[in-house]
């Protein structure tokens, strides 16, 4: 009787405490789940926002690192007229502003290489629009003409399918008129932004911990090999034995069929015309330039292809009134890595000729 009398009050005290403890643990667990979900959402949203805005180099290293470098250069020397060269990897490895002296100019212009690998006319147009959106307005613009890229005729969703991770919401608006189905491009963009940590993982690791990646997967070469003016020299100063021949084999496989029967693509032509029109609206003088090719590469062109290219260049000069700079004669095979990417000594000679024989007189005529 005495034990029962003592146990009853104890039960009345212990049960509420146990229930309270269980509720407290559930609330803590629930709060932890909510906090984890909030942090996960913040991490995903924060990364998507960062690569869209303040960290373009995490999204598109070739563009983002050049944008930051160009801004810093121009801010440090605002009195110098800015010349920006747009083009493909041919421009990246062939246009060397450091070898352009502009020795006779009272205020030498500041030239910058904004080449991007694989860039054809539509990609070059997008680069110009991106620069203008970001507040970078060149005083003069140079645009590379590469005959093989003039054949591009697919819609934007096809041309940018492999690099959709590099696009922004603003890019979709610029590319919209060049799409067959804008929803496809929007879908690619949305899929990449929903989990930017995953879609940008190689780029992010290449920036933060490149040693975690096999060297073939690292993207560090896209920015670490640039000089102060955006020029990215070919890795080899002199080609190792047999490497040039291997490169030429790849070039023939990639370009022989295309250059044997070349037709100017409607999309490429439209992008070039829009680029010229936008430059005129912005008051930016624009000129085209042709990059050199080795004897082995030039052998890929048929007489009919040569006539088609010459006719198109003549149209650009006459209809659009844009000059085309051509200082490509006299380049030897040993100045190239693979027939169309210049080695360093070839890039230096091409850049000096282009500046002396074309850019300097063009600027003087302005």
ROTOR-685835 format. One record per residue (C-alpha): residue number from 1; residue in one letter; x, y, z. Coordinates in pm, whole numbers, padded with zeros to 5 digits, always signed. Example, Ala and Ser with C-alpha at 12.3 -4.5 7.8 and 13.67 -1.06 7.14 Angstrom:
REM ROTOR-685835
+-----+------+--------+--------+--------+
! pos ! code !     c1 !     c2 !     c3 !
+-----+------+--------+--------+--------+
!   1 !    a ! +01230 ! -00450 ! +00780 !
!   2 !    s ! +01367 ! -00106 ! +00714 !
+-----+------+--------+--------+--------+
REM end
This chain:
REM ROTOR-685835
+-----+------+--------+--------+--------+
! pos ! code !     c1 !     c2 !     c3 !
+-----+------+--------+--------+--------+
!   1 !    x ! +00000 ! +00000 ! +00000 !
!   2 !    x ! +00277 ! +00233 ! +00084 !
!   3 !    x ! +00465 ! +00159 ! -00245 !
!   4 !    x ! +00155 ! +00216 ! -00452 !
!   5 !    x ! +00088 ! +00538 ! -00273 !
!   6 !    x ! +00439 ! +00661 ! -00355 !
!   7 !    x ! +00442 ! +00540 ! -00720 !
!   8 !    x ! +00121 ! +00718 ! -00816 !
!   9 !    x ! +00256 ! +01071 ! -00772 !
!  10 !    x ! +00580 ! +00969 ! -00946 !
!  11 !    x ! +00388 ! +00850 ! -01253 !
!  12 !    x ! +00198 ! +01177 ! -01270 !
!  13 !    x ! +00526 ! +01367 ! -01267 !
!  14 !    x ! +00725 ! +01145 ! -01508 !
!  15 !    x ! +00475 ! +01099 ! -01794 !
!  16 !    x ! +00436 ! +01469 ! -01880 !
!  17 !    x ! +00811 ! +01507 ! -01873 !
!  18 !    x ! +00857 ! +01212 ! -02108 !
!  19 !    x ! +00593 ! +01347 ! -02343 !
!  20 !    x ! +00756 ! +01689 ! -02332 !
!  21 !    x ! +01098 ! +01537 ! -02406 !
!  22 !    x ! +00957 ! +01345 ! -02703 !
!  23 !    x ! +00793 ! +01661 ! -02839 !
!  24 !    x ! +01120 ! +01851 ! -02795 !
!  25 !    x ! +01316 ! +01587 ! -02988 !
!  26 !    x ! +01057 ! +01588 ! -03270 !
!  27 !    x ! +01070 ! +01965 ! -03289 !
!  28 !    x ! +01449 ! +01962 ! -03302 !
!  29 !    x ! +01446 ! +01697 ! -03574 !
!  30 !    x ! +01181 ! +01887 ! -03770 !
!  31 !    x ! +01379 ! +02209 ! -03734 !
!  32 !    x ! +01697 ! +02034 ! -03849 !
!  33 !    x ! +01521 ! +01904 ! -04161 !
!  34 !    x ! +01382 ! +02248 ! -04242 !
!  35 !    x ! +01720 ! +02411 ! -04179 !
!  36 !    x ! +01895 ! +02156 ! -04401 !
!  37 !    x ! +01639 ! +02209 ! -04678 !
!  38 !    x ! +01679 ! +02587 ! -04648 !
!  39 !    x ! +02058 ! +02563 ! -04666 !
!  40 !    x ! +02039 ! +02330 ! -04965 !
!  41 !    x ! +01802 ! +02566 ! -05144 !
!  42 !    x ! +02027 ! +02862 ! -05061 !
!  43 !    x ! +02333 ! +02679 ! -05193 !
!  44 !    x ! +02162 ! +02583 ! -05520 !
!  45 !    x ! +01999 ! +02923 ! -05569 !
!  46 !    x ! +02317 ! +03106 ! -05470 !
!  47 !    x ! +02531 ! +02916 ! -05719 !
!  48 !    x ! +02280 ! +02969 ! -06001 !
!  49 !    x ! +02267 ! +03340 ! -05921 !
!  50 !    x ! +02645 ! +03371 ! -05895 !
!  51 !    x ! +02721 ! +03216 ! -06234 !
!  52 !    x ! +02452 ! +03431 ! -06395 !
!  53 !    x ! +02592 ! +03755 ! -06251 !
!  54 !    x ! +02913 ! +03809 ! -06055 !
!  55 !    x ! +03100 ! +03490 ! -06146 !
!  56 !    x ! +03076 ! +03451 ! -06525 !
!  57 !    x ! +03412 ! +03267 ! -06526 !
!  58 !    x ! +03251 ! +02977 ! -06337 !
!  59 !    x ! +02993 ! +02946 ! -06613 !
!  60 !    x ! +03201 ! +03029 ! -06922 !
!  61 !    x ! +03573 ! +03052 ! -06836 !
!  62 !    x ! +03689 ! +03172 ! -07178 !
!  63 !    x ! +03443 ! +03461 ! -07169 !
!  64 !    x ! +03440 ! +03536 ! -06795 !
!  65 !    x ! +03815 ! +03555 ! -06739 !
!  66 !    x ! +03864 ! +03770 ! -07048 !
!  67 !    x ! +03582 ! +04001 ! -06943 !
!  68 !    x ! +03742 ! +04064 ! -06604 !
!  69 !    x ! +04088 ! +04105 ! -06754 !
!  70 !    x ! +03965 ! +04345 ! -07022 !
!  71 !    x ! +03775 ! +04557 ! -06771 !
!  72 !    x ! +04082 ! +04588 ! -06549 !
!  73 !    x ! +04308 ! +04676 ! -06843 !
!  74 !    x ! +04075 ! +04940 ! -06978 !
!  75 !    x ! +04009 ! +05088 ! -06633 !
!  76 !    x ! +04384 ! +05126 ! -06579 !
!  77 !    x ! +04435 ! +05298 ! -06917 !
!  78 !    x ! +04105 ! +05468 ! -07006 !
!  79 !    x ! +04272 ! +05724 ! -07230 !
!  80 !    x ! +04378 ! +05458 ! -07483 !
!  81 !    x ! +04128 ! +05370 ! -07760 !
!  82 !    x ! +04011 ! +05011 ! -07716 !
!  83 !    x ! +04040 ! +04761 ! -08003 !
!  84 !    x ! +03877 ! +04422 ! -07942 !
!  85 !    x ! +03933 ! +04121 ! -08170 !
!  86 !    x ! +03658 ! +03856 ! -08178 !
!  87 !    x ! +03703 ! +03512 ! -08328 !
!  88 !    x ! +03769 ! +03143 ! -08278 !
!  89 !    x ! +04072 ! +02954 ! -08144 !
!  90 !    x ! +04254 ! +03079 ! -08454 !
!  91 !    x ! +04226 ! +03426 ! -08303 !
!  92 !    x ! +04310 ! +03301 ! -07954 !
!  93 !    x ! +04641 ! +03160 ! -08076 !
!  94 !    x ! +04714 ! +03398 ! -08362 !
!  95 !    x ! +04625 ! +03754 ! -08256 !
!  96 !    x ! +04896 ! +03882 ! -08020 !
!  97 !    x ! +04843 ! +04245 ! -07907 !
!  98 !    x ! +05180 ! +04240 ! -07728 !
!  99 !    x ! +05348 ! +04238 ! -08072 !
! 100 !    x ! +05149 ! +04539 ! -08194 !
! 101 !    x ! +05346 ! +04853 ! -08114 !
! 102 !    x ! +05142 ! +05129 ! -08286 !
! 103 !    x ! +05466 ! +05323 ! -08264 !
! 104 !    x ! +05349 ! +05620 ! -08471 !
! 105 !    x ! +05034 ! +05688 ! -08265 !
! 106 !    x ! +05025 ! +05981 ! -08024 !
! 107 !    x ! +04804 ! +05769 ! -07797 !
! 108 !    x ! +04864 ! +05402 ! -07884 !
! 109 !    x ! +04542 ! +05201 ! -07883 !
! 110 !    x ! +04488 ! +04916 ! -07641 !
! 111 !    x ! +04428 ! +04593 ! -07836 !
! 112 !    x ! +04270 ! +04289 ! -07673 !
! 113 !    x ! +04218 ! +03931 ! -07791 !
! 114 !    x ! +03864 ! +03808 ! -07713 !
! 115 !    x ! +03882 ! +03485 ! -07913 !
! 116 !    x ! +03687 ! +03179 ! -07796 !
! 117 !    x ! +03738 ! +02822 ! -07912 !
! 118 !    x ! +03489 ! +02701 ! -08170 !
! 119 !    x ! +03325 ! +03041 ! -08212 !
! 120 !    x ! +03147 ! +03090 ! -08545 !
! 121 !    x ! +02950 ! +03396 ! -08661 !
! 122 !    x ! +02654 ! +03344 ! -08425 !
! 123 !    x ! +02880 ! +03288 ! -08125 !
! 124 !    x ! +03086 ! +03595 ! -08220 !
! 125 !    x ! +02768 ! +03801 ! -08245 !
! 126 !    x ! +02660 ! +03677 ! -07900 !
! 127 !    x ! +03000 ! +03775 ! -07759 !
! 128 !    x ! +02961 ! +04129 ! -07887 !
! 129 !    x ! +02611 ! +04154 ! -07739 !
! 130 !    x ! +02737 ! +04018 ! -07408 !
! 131 !    x ! +03016 ! +04276 ! -07396 !
! 132 !    x ! +02774 ! +04559 ! -07465 !
! 133 !    x ! +02536 ! +04425 ! -07199 !
! 134 !    x ! +02827 ! +04424 ! -06954 !
! 135 !    x ! +02913 ! +04785 ! -07030 !
! 136 !    x ! +03220 ! +04716 ! -07245 !
! 137 !    x ! +03202 ! +04919 ! -07565 !
! 138 !    x ! +03507 ! +04888 ! -07793 !
! 139 !    x ! +03623 ! +05194 ! -07986 !
! 140 !    x ! +03706 ! +04963 ! -08279 !
! 141 !    x ! +03609 ! +04602 ! -08347 !
! 142 !    x ! +03795 ! +04336 ! -08545 !
! 143 !    x ! +03605 ! +04020 ! -08645 !
! 144 !    x ! +03766 ! +03701 ! -08772 !
! 145 !    x ! +03640 ! +03538 ! -09090 !
! 146 !    x ! +03702 ! +03161 ! -09101 !
! 147 !    x ! +03551 ! +03002 ! -09416 !
! 148 !    x ! +03459 ! +02675 ! -09244 !
! 149 !    x ! +03242 ! +02854 ! -08986 !
! 150 !    x ! +03064 ! +03049 ! -09260 !
! 151 !    x ! +02884 ! +02724 ! -09347 !
! 152 !    x ! +02697 ! +02723 ! -09014 !
! 153 !    x ! +02327 ! +02711 ! -09091 !
! 154 !    x ! +02163 ! +02534 ! -08799 !
! 155 !    x ! +01937 ! +02700 ! -08542 !
! 156 !    x ! +02085 ! +02830 ! -08218 !
! 157 !    x ! +01961 ! +02535 ! -08012 !
! 158 !    x ! +02175 ! +02306 ! -08230 !
! 159 !    x ! +02480 ! +02530 ! -08250 !
! 160 !    x ! +02489 ! +02581 ! -07872 !
! 161 !    x ! +02372 ! +02235 ! -07765 !
! 162 !    x ! +02719 ! +02128 ! -07646 !
! 163 !    x ! +02785 ! +02452 ! -07459 !
! 164 !    x ! +02439 ! +02524 ! -07320 !
! 165 !    x ! +02588 ! +02537 ! -06969 !
! 166 !    x ! +02764 ! +02862 ! -07068 !
! 167 !    x ! +02445 ! +03049 ! -07156 !
! 168 !    x ! +02258 ! +03300 ! -06940 !
! 169 !    x ! +01897 ! +03408 ! -06940 !
! 170 !    x ! +02002 ! +03722 ! -07131 !
! 171 !    x ! +02176 ! +03502 ! -07390 !
! 172 !    x ! +01846 ! +03324 ! -07457 !
! 173 !    x ! +01687 ! +03657 ! -07546 !
! 174 !    x ! +01972 ! +03740 ! -07786 !
! 175 !    x ! +01959 ! +03396 ! -07949 !
! 176 !    x ! +01581 ! +03373 ! -07962 !
! 177 !    x ! +01550 ! +03507 ! -08320 !
! 178 !    x ! +01797 ! +03240 ! -08434 !
! 179 !    x ! +01611 ! +02944 ! -08285 !
! 180 !    x ! +01370 ! +02707 ! -08452 !
! 181 !    x ! +01214 ! +02623 ! -08114 !
! 182 !    x ! +01305 ! +02860 ! -07832 !
! 183 !    x ! +01157 ! +02622 ! -07574 !
! 184 !    x ! +01437 ! +02373 ! -07644 !
! 185 !    x ! +01702 ! +02630 ! -07560 !
! 186 !    x ! +01508 ! +02743 ! -07253 !
! 187 !    x ! +01479 ! +02384 ! -07138 !
! 188 !    x ! +01855 ! +02332 ! -07171 !
! 189 !    x ! +01916 ! +02651 ! -06974 !
! 190 !    x ! +01667 ! +02560 ! -06699 !
! 191 !    x ! +01807 ! +02208 ! -06661 !
! 192 !    x ! +02156 ! +02348 ! -06620 !
! 193 !    x ! +02049 ! +02608 ! -06366 !
! 194 !    x ! +01839 ! +02375 ! -06148 !
! 195 !    x ! +02156 ! +02193 ! -06043 !
! 196 !    x ! +02442 ! +02424 ! -06135 !
! 197 !    x ! +02668 ! +02249 ! -05883 !
! 198 !    x ! +02650 ! +01936 ! -06097 !
! 199 !    x ! +02642 ! +02082 ! -06449 !
! 200 !    x ! +02935 ! +02316 ! -06370 !
! 201 !    x ! +03127 ! +02064 ! -06158 !
! 202 !    x ! +03429 ! +02033 ! -06392 !
! 203 !    x ! +03460 ! +02411 ! -06422 !
! 204 !    x ! +03421 ! +02463 ! -06048 !
! 205 !    x ! +03672 ! +02195 ! -05952 !
! 206 !    x ! +03913 ! +02329 ! -06217 !
! 207 !    x ! +03899 ! +02664 ! -06038 !
! 208 !    x ! +03907 ! +02539 ! -05678 !
! 209 !    x ! +04089 ! +02204 ! -05671 !
! 210 !    x ! +04224 ! +02120 ! -06019 !
! 211 !    x ! +04450 ! +01849 ! -05878 !
! 212 !    x ! +04139 ! +01644 ! -05802 !
! 213 !    x ! +04084 ! +01601 ! -06177 !
! 214 !    x ! +04283 ! +01400 ! -06432 !
! 215 !    x ! +04488 ! +01651 ! -06633 !
! 216 !    x ! +04287 ! +01583 ! -06951 !
! 217 !    x ! +03967 ! +01698 ! -06777 !
! 218 !    x ! +04109 ! +02017 ! -06627 !
! 219 !    x ! +03999 ! +02345 ! -06783 !
! 220 !    x ! +04272 ! +02557 ! -06627 !
! 221 !    x ! +04443 ! +02603 ! -06964 !
! 222 !    x ! +04151 ! +02823 ! -07070 !
! 223 !    x ! +04268 ! +03103 ! -06841 !
! 224 !    x ! +04611 ! +03018 ! -06700 !
! 225 !    x ! +04781 ! +03026 ! -07040 !
! 226 !    x ! +04642 ! +03369 ! -07138 !
! 227 !    x ! +04880 ! +03661 ! -07143 !
! 228 !    x ! +04784 ! +04009 ! -07021 !
! 229 !    x ! +04597 ! +04081 ! -07346 !
! 230 !    x ! +04391 ! +03764 ! -07384 !
! 231 !    x ! +04634 ! +03596 ! -07627 !
! 232 !    x ! +04663 ! +03220 ! -07564 !
! 233 !    x ! +04979 ! +03083 ! -07726 !
! 234 !    x ! +04988 ! +02729 ! -07858 !
! 235 !    x ! +05137 ! +02507 ! -07584 !
! 236 !    x ! +05440 ! +02401 ! -07794 !
! 237 !    x ! +05698 ! +02654 ! -07906 !
! 238 !    x ! +05828 ! +02398 ! -08157 !
! 239 !    x ! +05619 ! +02100 ! -08257 !
! 240 !    x ! +05751 ! +01760 ! -08137 !
! 241 !    x ! +05836 ! +01511 ! -08412 !
! 242 !    x ! +05525 ! +01367 ! -08574 !
! 243 !    x ! +05277 ! +01593 ! -08387 !
! 244 !    x ! +05218 ! +01832 ! -08676 !
! 245 !    x ! +05138 ! +01538 ! -08906 !
! 246 !    x ! +04887 ! +01403 ! -08653 !
! 247 !    x ! +04728 ! +01745 ! -08630 !
! 248 !    x ! +04698 ! +01770 ! -09006 !
! 249 !    x ! +04527 ! +01430 ! -09016 !
! 250 !    x ! +04262 ! +01557 ! -08773 !
! 251 !    x ! +04224 ! +01876 ! -08976 !
! 252 !    x ! +04166 ! +01682 ! -09297 !
! 253 !    x ! +03908 ! +01464 ! -09125 !
! 254 !    x ! +03724 ! +01769 ! -08986 !
! 255 !    x ! +03743 ! +02011 ! -09278 !
! 256 !    x ! +03820 ! +01834 ! -09606 !
! 257 !    x ! +03460 ! +01754 ! -09696 !
! 258 !    x ! +03333 ! +02093 ! -09580 !
! 259 !    x ! +03592 ! +02293 ! -09772 !
! 260 !    x ! +03561 ! +02085 ! -10088 !
! 261 !    x ! +03202 ! +02201 ! -10144 !
! 262 !    x ! +03147 ! +02512 ! -09934 !
! 263 !    x ! +02815 ! +02694 ! -09918 !
! 264 !    x ! +02758 ! +03006 ! -09708 !
! 265 !    x ! +02504 ! +02931 ! -09436 !
! 266 !    x ! +02200 ! +03156 ! -09402 !
! 267 !    x ! +02237 ! +03168 ! -09022 !
! 268 !    x ! +02604 ! +03266 ! -09044 !
! 269 !    x ! +02531 ! +03538 ! -09299 !
! 270 !    x ! +02243 ! +03674 ! -09092 !
! 271 !    x ! +02459 ! +03688 ! -08778 !
! 272 !    x ! +02734 ! +03875 ! -08962 !
! 273 !    x ! +02486 ! +04128 ! -09095 !
! 274 !    x ! +02333 ! +04183 ! -08751 !
! 275 !    x ! +02679 ! +04229 ! -08602 !
! 276 !    x ! +02763 ! +04501 ! -08855 !
! 277 !    x ! +02425 ! +04667 ! -08802 !
! 278 !    x ! +02467 ! +04669 ! -08424 !
! 279 !    x ! +02816 ! +04815 ! -08452 !
! 280 !    x ! +02679 ! +05097 ! -08665 !
! 281 !    x ! +02401 ! +05162 ! -08417 !
! 282 !    x ! +02662 ! +05184 ! -08141 !
! 283 !    x ! +02902 ! +05393 ! -08349 !
! 284 !    x ! +03172 ! +05123 ! -08344 !
! 285 !    x ! +03390 ! +05101 ! -08659 !
! 286 !    x ! +03421 ! +04735 ! -08757 !
! 287 !    x ! +03656 ! +04546 ! -08989 !
! 288 !    x ! +03693 ! +04179 ! -09076 !
! 289 !    x ! +04025 ! +03997 ! -09088 !
! 290 !    x ! +04139 ! +03662 ! -09223 !
! 291 !    x ! +04374 ! +03436 ! -09029 !
! 292 !    x ! +04662 ! +03257 ! -09207 !
! 293 !    x ! +04659 ! +02895 ! -09319 !
! 294 !    x ! +04948 ! +02669 ! -09407 !
! 295 !    x ! +05009 ! +02527 ! -09758 !
! 296 !    x ! +04871 ! +02190 ! -09644 !
! 297 !    x ! +04550 ! +02348 ! -09515 !
! 298 !    x ! +04503 ! +02568 ! -09824 !
! 299 !    x ! +04525 ! +02255 ! -10037 !
! 300 !    x ! +04186 ! +02147 ! -09894 !
! 301 !    x ! +04005 ! +02422 ! -10088 !
! 302 !    x ! +03875 ! +02343 ! -10435 !
! 303 !    x ! +03867 ! +02609 ! -10709 !
! 304 !    x ! +03488 ! +02628 ! -10677 !
! 305 !    x ! +03514 ! +02683 ! -10302 !
! 306 !    x ! +03771 ! +02957 ! -10352 !
! 307 !    x ! +03537 ! +03134 ! -10595 !
! 308 !    x ! +03246 ! +03107 ! -10349 !
! 309 !    x ! +03456 ! +03253 ! -10065 !
! 310 !    x ! +03594 ! +03535 ! -10280 !
! 311 !    x ! +03241 ! +03623 ! -10398 !
! 312 !    x ! +03114 ! +03636 ! -10040 !
! 313 !    x ! +03402 ! +03854 ! -09925 !
! 314 !    x ! +03338 ! +04089 ! -10217 !
! 315 !    x ! +02973 ! +04113 ! -10113 !
! 316 !    x ! +03071 ! +04200 ! -09755 !
! 317 !    x ! +03292 ! +04480 ! -09884 !
! 318 !    x ! +03040 ! +04618 ! -10133 !
! 319 !    x ! +02702 ! +04569 ! -09963 !
! 320 !    x ! +02806 ! +04623 ! -09603 !
! 321 !    x ! +03095 ! +04859 ! -09671 !
! 322 !    x ! +03322 ! +04675 ! -09427 !
! 323 !    x ! +03695 ! +04632 ! -09502 !
! 324 !    x ! +03852 ! +04286 ! -09496 !
! 325 !    x ! +04214 ! +04264 ! -09386 !
! 326 !    x ! +04416 ! +03991 ! -09555 !
! 327 !    x ! +04786 ! +03953 ! -09479 !
! 328 !    x ! +04786 ! +03575 ! -09497 !
! 329 !    x ! +05028 ! +03512 ! -09784 !
! 330 !    x ! +05380 ! +03384 ! -09729 !
! 331 !    x ! +05327 ! +03176 ! -09415 !
! 332 !    x ! +05519 ! +02847 ! -09405 !
! 333 !    x ! +05411 ! +02509 ! -09271 !
! 334 !    x ! +05648 ! +02529 ! -08973 !
! 335 !    x ! +05468 ! +02840 ! -08843 !
! 336 !    x ! +05160 ! +02629 ! -08765 !
! 337 !    x ! +05082 ! +02354 ! -08520 !
! 338 !    x ! +04828 ! +02181 ! -08744 !
! 339 !    x ! +04785 ! +02387 ! -09057 !
! 340 !    x ! +04566 ! +02664 ! -08913 !
! 341 !    x ! +04661 ! +02730 ! -08550 !
! 342 !    x ! +04970 ! +02949 ! -08545 !
! 343 !    x ! +05269 ! +02876 ! -08327 !
! 344 !    x ! +05411 ! +03164 ! -08123 !
! 345 !    x ! +05660 ! +03288 ! -08380 !
! 346 !    x ! +05393 ! +03268 ! -08652 !
! 347 !    x ! +05146 ! +03457 ! -08432 !
! 348 !    x ! +05403 ! +03729 ! -08367 !
! 349 !    x ! +05472 ! +03775 ! -08739 !
! 350 !    x ! +05102 ! +03772 ! -08832 !
! 351 !    x ! +05013 ! +04023 ! -08562 !
! 352 !    x ! +05291 ! +04259 ! -08664 !
! 353 !    x ! +05187 ! +04243 ! -09030 !
! 354 !    x ! +04821 ! +04293 ! -08944 !
! 355 !    x ! +04896 ! +04596 ! -08728 !
! 356 !    x ! +05144 ! +04754 ! -08968 !
! 357 !    x ! +04972 ! +04692 ! -09302 !
! 358 !    x ! +04602 ! +04702 ! -09205 !
! 359 !    x ! +04504 ! +04822 ! -08859 !
! 360 !    x ! +04731 ! +05126 ! -08848 !
! 361 !    x ! +04614 ! +05264 ! -09187 !
! 362 !    x ! +04253 ! +05184 ! -09094 !
! 363 !    x ! +04277 ! +05379 ! -08770 !
! 364 !    x ! +04441 ! +05665 ! -08952 !
! 365 !    x ! +04155 ! +05676 ! -09200 !
! 366 !    x ! +03902 ! +05700 ! -08918 !
+-----+------+--------+--------+--------+
REM end
